[in-house]
């Protein structure tokens, strides 16, 4: 009957006015006063297939990805775009993805035919087939970009994730409108491409080196990855060449350097510019809104369900997404068990086993008293205060007739109930029939329909040993209707325990066979041993003389005389034939 009561409060936020952040970008690079090169919009090649692709979260509940008009989500299921089965339609040369010119150096470039011939969707340039295998063997199995294997899909996902197309070309940005924003975007991209971003090089280590990631050794002639932007003294194991933030392999060795650390382009960009979690674009406008520890375009802090703008509005966070009050009530608010109305964010939601009440509706169904912070118990889909529940439903003690009060959620402990032969008692009512003291958890002895505590039973009802007068608890012996302890029932002469031993009595005193024979039994005239009769032994008597049956033989020929005629010669028994001789 014990329950658990929870207070479920929605996370309610009052934003007031948005925090205005100055987002003017000031480019910095390691070249000091080195002028930036002339920069033009790159021609990037992106063939991502997303429309109609199934949702990996929702399965058949989503009819396929349909781009929201400005969010980076599906307008059908509202899941993120990256949670759908998006892929690159064609073979991806990473320089095309970045909008960089193809490198004419054969050692820095690998053809599509060579790549596929080796069995991969990407291979490091400048390596022999054996070196390619050596490089791939050092990567986790599920991340090796083998054609038709999980690593092919892994690379596809990481290209889309680590190199977001909206970071690479303004063509894919929806939130850049003013000339100032466009200029800021160009400055960011120009500095990133010229100063921070590059492609790693795989080559044999010229000497014993140390991996910058795991600090493990890289022996001479072992394959290592080098990042030209960070200098020739730093190198990594192939499996250690990862983004320091997401810790994923840097796809196709594309990296960005920042504060002497490796980043993928996505997380490098977020070191420089805030990224709006709603549209997944970097923010280049002069002002933006901060909420829930995130940065939003001013118009993108909106209800996850209806897109209502939430700047300076109250909202509730559910599953890490903001919701306006009406949508939250429609989608998530529980209906009160009592009044059947939604429990809005302005009220406490009191819950018990998937049932919910307004604070002011949480009352005893009989006396209507509030149960907030009070003990209660459920019964037949209703809830009762402890008094009403006990009055109507609680079992009653066969001793005093009062009900058993159950354990309630407010911390009041339940009463102990003792049951015996179909009856039940309170702890203090289950008493010894003799001394009337509560037995509680002590041992007791049944006596008819009552119970007797052990001391009273031993004093008044237990059998006592005829020898020591002590209580016989177990293993007693009965003899001539008298009880004995096993250890007390002994031979009168030698004190040997007689339980499970042959014994007899003399003058109501027990004796073992040996002592009885020694003290009281007749003696055989032939062997001089006692004739006890134990085990059914027969004996012969003649003129106050006695023999064991086996000893009643002719003293000359030793033939048995039992049942035969015999002669006596000075006390010896003789058969007739030996007597005549």
ChimeraX attribute file (.defattr): number of C-alpha atoms within 10 A of each C-alpha:
attribute: neighborCount
match mode: 1-to-1
recipient: residues
	/A:1	12
	/A:2	17
	/A:3	15
	/A:4	10
	/A:5	16
	/A:6	12
	/A:7	13
	/A:8	13
	/A:9	13
	/A:10	19
	/A:11	11
	/A:12	15
	/A:13	15
	/A:14	12
	/A:15	15
	/A:16	11
	/A:17	10
	/A:18	16
	/A:19	14
	/A:20	12
	/A:21	13
	/A:22	10
	/A:23	15
	/A:24	14
	/A:25	16
	/A:26	9
	/A:27	12
	/A:28	12
	/A:29	14
	/A:30	8
	/A:31	9
	/A:32	7
	/A:33	8
	/A:34	8
	/A:35	7
	/A:36	13
	/A:37	9
	/A:38	6
	/A:39	13
	/A:40	8
	/A:41	13
	/A:42	16
	/A:43	15
	/A:44	18
	/A:45	16
	/A:46	17
	/A:47	13
	/A:48	14
	/A:49	14
	/A:50	20
	/A:51	15
	/A:52	16
	/A:53	18
	/A:54	19
	/A:55	25
	/A:56	14
	/A:57	13
	/A:58	15
	/A:59	12
	/A:60	10
	/A:61	11
	/A:62	21
	/A:63	14
	/A:64	21
	/A:65	26
	/A:66	18
	/A:67	18
	/A:68	14
	/A:69	11
	/A:70	13
	/A:71	20
	/A:72	19
	/A:73	22
	/A:74	24
	/A:75	19
	/A:76	15
	/A:77	17
	/A:78	19
	/A:79	18
	/A:80	19
	/A:81	22
	/A:82	17
	/A:83	16
	/A:84	23
	/A:85	18
	/A:86	22
	/A:87	18
	/A:88	17
	/A:89	12
	/A:90	10
	/A:91	12
	/A:92	17
	/A:93	17
	/A:94	20
	/A:95	17
	/A:96	15
	/A:97	21
	/A:98	21
	/A:99	16
	/A:100	13
	/A:101	11
	/A:102	12
	/A:103	11
	/A:104	8
	/A:105	10
	/A:106	10
	/A:107	11
	/A:108	15
	/A:109	16
	/A:110	18
	/A:111	13
	/A:112	15
	/A:113	9
	/A:114	14
	/A:115	16
	/A:116	15
	/A:117	10
	/A:118	15
	/A:119	14
	/A:120	20
	/A:121	23
	/A:122	25
	/A:123	26
	/A:124	22
	/A:125	19
	/A:126	17
	/A:127	19
	/A:128	10
	/A:129	12
	/A:130	8
	/A:131	17
	/A:132	18
	/A:133	13
	/A:134	15
	/A:135	23
	/A:136	19
	/A:137	13
	/A:138	14
	/A:139	16
	/A:140	11
	/A:141	13
	/A:142	14
	/A:143	18
	/A:144	23
	/A:145	23
	/A:146	21
	/A:147	16
	/A:148	11
	/A:149	14
	/A:150	14
	/A:151	19
	/A:152	18
	/A:153	22
	/A:154	15
	/A:155	24
	/A:156	20
	/A:157	18
	/A:158	17
	/A:159	21
	/A:160	19
	/A:161	15
	/A:162	23
	/A:163	21
	/A:164	19
	/A:165	21
	/A:166	14
	/A:167	21
	/A:168	21
	/A:169	20
	/A:170	17
	/A:171	13
	/A:172	13
	/A:173	16
	/A:174	12
	/A:175	16
	/A:176	20
	/A:177	11
	/A:178	11
	/A:179	9
	/A:180	14
	/A:181	17
	/A:182	15
	/A:183	14
	/A:184	22
	/A:185	22
	/A:186	17
	/A:187	16
	/A:188	20
	/A:189	22
	/A:190	19
	/A:191	17
	/A:192	22
	/A:193	15
	/A:194	14
	/A:195	18
	/A:196	21
	/A:197	23
	/A:198	18
	/A:199	19
	/A:200	22
	/A:201	18
	/A:202	24
	/A:203	18
	/A:204	17
	/A:205	18
	/A:206	13
	/A:207	11
	/A:208	11
	/A:209	19
	/A:210	18
	/A:211	18
	/A:212	16
	/A:213	17
	/A:214	11
	/A:215	12
	/A:216	12
	/A:217	14
	/A:218	20
	/A:219	15
	/A:220	13
	/A:221	12
	/A:222	18
	/A:223	23
	/A:224	27
	/A:225	23
	/A:226	24
	/A:227	24
	/A:228	16
	/A:229	20
	/A:230	17
	/A:231	10
	/A:232	9
	/A:233	11
	/A:234	17
	/A:235	26
	/A:236	25
	/A:237	25
	/A:238	22
	/A:239	20
	/A:240	22
	/A:241	27
	/A:242	23
	/A:243	24
	/A:244	17
	/A:245	13
	/A:246	13
	/A:247	13
	/A:248	17
	/A:249	23
	/A:250	27
	/A:251	24
	/A:252	18
	/A:253	22
	/A:254	26
	/A:255	28
	/A:256	28
	/A:257	21
	/A:258	19
	/A:259	7
	/A:260	10
	/A:261	16
	/A:262	26
	/A:263	28
	/A:264	27
	/A:265	25
	/A:266	21
	/A:267	19
	/A:268	23
	/A:269	19
	/A:270	13
	/A:271	12
	/A:272	15
	/A:273	19
	/A:274	19
	/A:275	21
	/A:276	23
	/A:277	16
	/A:278	21
	/A:279	21
	/A:280	20
	/A:281	24
	/A:282	24
	/A:283	24
	/A:284	25
	/A:285	22
	/A:286	15
	/A:287	17
	/A:288	23
	/A:289	19
	/A:290	19
	/A:291	15
	/A:292	11
	/A:293	6
	/A:294	13
	/A:295	22
	/A:296	25
	/A:297	23
	/A:298	19
	/A:299	14
	/A:300	22
	/A:301	25
	/A:302	21
	/A:303	21
	/A:304	21
	/A:305	15
	/A:306	11
	/A:307	15
	/A:308	16
	/A:309	16
	/A:310	21
	/A:311	21
	/A:312	12
	/A:313	16
	/A:314	15
	/A:315	25
	/A:316	21
	/A:317	17
	/A:318	13
	/A:319	7
	/A:320	9
	/A:321	15
	/A:322	25
	/A:323	27
	/A:324	21
	/A:325	18
	/A:326	15
	/A:327	18
	/A:328	21
	/A:329	17
	/A:330	11
	/A:331	10
	/A:332	14
	/A:333	19
	/A:334	20
	/A:335	18
	/A:336	21
	/A:337	18
	/A:338	15
	/A:339	11
	/A:340	12
	/A:341	13
	/A:342	19
	/A:343	22
	/A:344	21
	/A:345	19
	/A:346	10
	/A:347	15
	/A:348	17
	/A:349	24
	/A:350	21
	/A:351	20
	/A:352	13
	/A:353	9
	/A:354	6
	/A:355	13
	/A:356	26
	/A:357	25
	/A:358	23
	/A:359	18
	/A:360	13
	/A:361	18
	/A:362	22
	/A:363	22
	/A:364	21
	/A:365	14
	/A:366	12
	/A:367	11
	/A:368	12
	/A:369	14
	/A:370	17
	/A:371	20
	/A:372	15
	/A:373	10
	/A:374	15
	/A:375	19
	/A:376	27
	/A:377	22
	/A:378	17
	/A:379	11
	/A:380	5
	/A:381	7
	/A:382	13
	/A:383	18
	/A:384	24
	/A:385	22
	/A:386	20
	/A:387	16
	/A:388	17
	/A:389	20
	/A:390	18
	/A:391	14
	/A:392	10
	/A:393	11
	/A:394	16
	/A:395	17
	/A:396	19
	/A:397	20
	/A:398	16
	/A:399	14
	/A:400	12
	/A:401	12
	/A:402	15
	/A:403	20
	/A:404	20
	/A:405	22
	/A:406	22
	/A:407	19
	/A:408	20
	/A:409	17
	/A:410	16
	/A:411	11
	/A:412	13
	/A:413	12
	/A:414	13
	/A:415	13
	/A:416	15
	/A:417	19
	/A:418	17
	/A:419	13
	/A:420	12
	/A:421	8
	/A:422	6
	/A:423	12
	/A:424	18
	/A:425	23
	/A:426	24
	/A:427	16
	/A:428	16
	/A:429	20
	/A:430	24
	/A:431	21
	/A:432	22
	/A:433	16
	/A:434	14
	/A:435	11
	/A:436	13
	/A:437	14
	/A:438	16
	/A:439	19
	/A:440	17
	/A:441	8
	/A:442	8
	/A:443	11
	/A:444	18
	/A:445	15
	/A:446	13
	/A:447	12
	/A:448	7
	/A:449	9
	/A:450	15
	/A:451	19
	/A:452	24
	/A:453	21
	/A:454	16
	/A:455	15
	/A:456	16
	/A:457	20
	/A:458	17
	/A:459	11
	/A:460	10
	/A:461	13
	/A:462	15
	/A:463	19
	/A:464	19
	/A:465	20
	/A:466	16
	/A:467	13
	/A:468	10
	/A:469	12
	/A:470	14
	/A:471	19
	/A:472	17
	/A:473	11
	/A:474	8
	/A:475	9
	/A:476	18
	/A:477	19
	/A:478	14
	/A:479	10
	/A:480	6
	/A:481	7
	/A:482	12
	/A:483	20
	/A:484	24
	/A:485	24
	/A:486	18
	/A:487	14
	/A:488	19
	/A:489	23
	/A:490	22
	/A:491	21
	/A:492	16
	/A:493	14
	/A:494	11
	/A:495	14
	/A:496	16
	/A:497	17
	/A:498	20
	/A:499	16
	/A:500	8
	/A:501	11
	/A:502	12
	/A:503	18
	/A:504	18
	/A:505	13
	/A:506	11
	/A:507	5
	/A:508	8
	/A:509	11
	/A:510	20
	/A:511	25
	/A:512	22
	/A:513	20
	/A:514	16
	/A:515	18
	/A:516	20
	/A:517	19
	/A:518	15
	/A:519	12
	/A:520	12
	/A:521	16
	/A:522	19
	/A:523	18
	/A:524	20
	/A:525	17
	/A:526	17
	/A:527	10
	/A:528	13
	/A:529	15
	/A:530	21
	/A:531	21
	/A:532	21
	/A:533	14
	/A:534	12
	/A:535	7
	/A:536	7
	/A:537	11
	/A:538	13
	/A:539	18
	/A:540	15
	/A:541	13
	/A:542	7
	/A:543	5
	/A:544	5
	/A:545	13
	/A:546	20
	/A:547	23
	/A:548	24
	/A:549	17
	/A:550	14
	/A:551	21
	/A:552	22
	/A:553	21
	/A:554	21
	/A:555	17
	/A:556	12
	/A:557	11
	/A:558	13
	/A:559	13
	/A:560	17
	/A:561	19
	/A:562	15
	/A:563	6
	/A:564	8
	/A:565	9
	/A:566	19
	/A:567	17
	/A:568	12
	/A:569	10
	/A:570	6
	/A:571	9
	/A:572	14
	/A:573	20
	/A:574	24
	/A:575	21
	/A:576	14
	/A:577	10
	/A:578	14
	/A:579	14
	/A:580	8
	/A:581	5
